[in-house]
Structure formats: C-alpha cells, structure tokens
Amino acid sequence: MSTLGHKFNQIARDEAAKPKYPPPFSLRLTYQERARLDAERGDQSLGAYIRERLFGADAVPRKRRGNSPIHDKEALGRVMGALGQSRLSANLNQLAKAVNTGSLPV
C-alpha cells in the first residue's frame, strides 16, 4: 500500500474515534409561533426553552459559556477610559522594547 493510502487510513481511523453527534434539527415556524415562543421563554435561550418544554424534568442542561465576569460594566468603561488617557500603555511598550533590546537589564 502506498504512503498516501496509509495516511488516508490513519485519517479515517482518527475520524472514526471522534464522537459523532446527530445533525441539528431544523423547524420552520410562522411569525406568530415564533413570537409566542419568544414571549414565553423569558430570559432562557430559545433552544433551552424548547428542550424544557419537550422533555420536562428529563431535559439535560447544556454546558454554558460563562457570561462576562464583569458585573459593573459602567465602572469597567470608566477604568478603561482612564487607562487610555494615561499613556500607561505607551510607557509599558517602551519598557518592553528596552527589555527586548537588552538596554534595560532585568
């Protein structure tokens, strides 16, 4: 068997080892049906709401990405604005350049 054939077989084995997930299910709704779902779901994602309605207590919760850990976005905006006006980033850049060129012993 050629080298290409061995590589192809290895790729096929690697693909077979990965867990297979079923293809996503698509559902067409009228505008009224979608509006009703949006109104009933509240703060839940549409997919989570539909799974909960279909499977009830047996619905398995999905892993969620963490939302922003910052709770006070206004304060974060003020801090970022102050950092932008302070020229601190330019000073840090100059220090990093000096370290990298060897003119600033660390």
C-alpha positions as CSV (number, residue, x, y, z in Angstrom):
1,M,0.0,0.0,0.0
2,S,1.3,3.5,-0.8
3,T,2.2,6.1,1.7
4,L,-0.9,8.1,0.7
5,G,-3.1,5.0,1.4
6,H,-1.6,4.7,4.9
7,K,-2.2,8.3,5.6
8,F,-5.8,8.1,4.3
9,N,-6.4,5.0,6.5
10,Q,-5.0,6.8,9.6
11,I,-7.2,9.9,8.9
12,A,-10.2,7.6,8.6
13,R,-9.4,5.9,11.9
14,D,-8.9,9.2,13.6
15,E,-12.3,10.4,12.3
16,A,-14.0,7.2,13.5
17,A,-12.6,7.7,17.0
18,K,-14.2,11.1,17.4
19,P,-17.7,11.1,19.0
20,K,-20.4,11.5,16.4
21,Y,-23.2,13.9,17.1
22,P,-26.6,13.8,15.4
23,P,-27.2,16.5,12.8
24,P,-29.1,19.6,14.1
25,F,-32.9,19.5,13.7
26,S,-34.5,22.4,11.9
27,L,-38.1,23.5,12.4
28,R,-39.9,26.2,10.5
29,L,-42.3,28.3,12.4
30,T,-44.8,31.0,11.4
31,Y,-44.1,34.5,12.7
32,Q,-46.9,34.1,15.2
33,E,-45.5,30.9,16.5
34,R,-42.0,32.3,16.9
35,A,-43.4,35.4,18.6
36,R,-45.2,33.2,21.0
37,L,-42.1,31.2,21.8
38,D,-40.1,34.4,22.3
39,A,-42.7,35.8,24.6
40,E,-43.0,32.6,26.7
41,R,-39.2,31.8,27.0
42,G,-38.4,34.9,29.1
43,D,-34.6,35.1,29.7
44,Q,-34.0,31.5,28.6
45,S,-32.4,30.7,25.3
46,L,-34.8,29.5,22.7
47,G,-33.2,26.1,22.4
48,A,-33.2,25.6,26.2
49,Y,-36.8,26.6,26.4
50,I,-37.9,24.2,23.6
51,R,-35.9,21.3,25.2
52,E,-37.5,22.0,28.6
53,R,-41.0,22.1,27.0
54,L,-40.3,18.8,25.1
55,F,-38.5,16.8,27.8
56,G,-39.7,18.5,31.0
57,A,-37.7,17.5,34.1
58,D,-35.7,15.0,32.0
59,A,-34.1,17.8,29.9
60,V,-30.3,17.7,30.3
61,P,-28.9,21.2,30.8
62,R,-26.3,22.2,28.2
63,K,-22.9,23.4,29.1
64,R,-22.9,27.2,29.1
65,R,-20.1,29.5,28.3
66,G,-19.5,31.9,31.2
67,N,-21.0,35.3,30.6
68,S,-18.9,38.3,31.2
69,P,-17.5,38.1,34.8
70,I,-17.7,41.8,34.9
71,H,-20.9,42.8,36.7
72,D,-20.3,46.6,36.7
73,K,-19.7,47.4,33.1
74,E,-20.0,51.1,33.7
75,A,-17.1,51.1,36.1
76,L,-15.1,48.9,33.7
77,G,-15.7,51.5,31.0
78,R,-14.5,54.3,33.3
79,V,-11.3,52.4,34.2
80,M,-10.6,51.6,30.5
81,G,-11.1,55.2,29.6
82,A,-8.8,56.4,32.3
83,L,-6.1,53.9,31.1
84,G,-6.5,55.1,27.6
85,Q,-5.9,58.7,28.6
86,S,-3.0,57.9,31.0
87,R,-0.4,56.9,28.3
88,L,0.4,54.0,30.6
89,S,0.3,51.6,27.6
90,A,2.9,53.7,25.7
91,N,5.2,53.6,28.8
92,L,4.8,49.8,29.1
93,N,5.5,49.4,25.4
94,Q,8.8,51.4,25.8
95,L,9.8,49.3,28.8
96,A,9.1,46.1,26.9
97,K,11.1,47.3,24.0
98,A,14.0,48.2,26.2
99,V,13.9,44.8,27.8
100,N,13.8,43.0,24.5
101,T,16.7,45.0,23.0
102,G,18.8,44.4,26.2
103,S,19.2,48.1,27.1
104,L,17.3,47.6,30.3
105,P,18.8,44.8,32.5
106,V,16.1,42.7,34.2
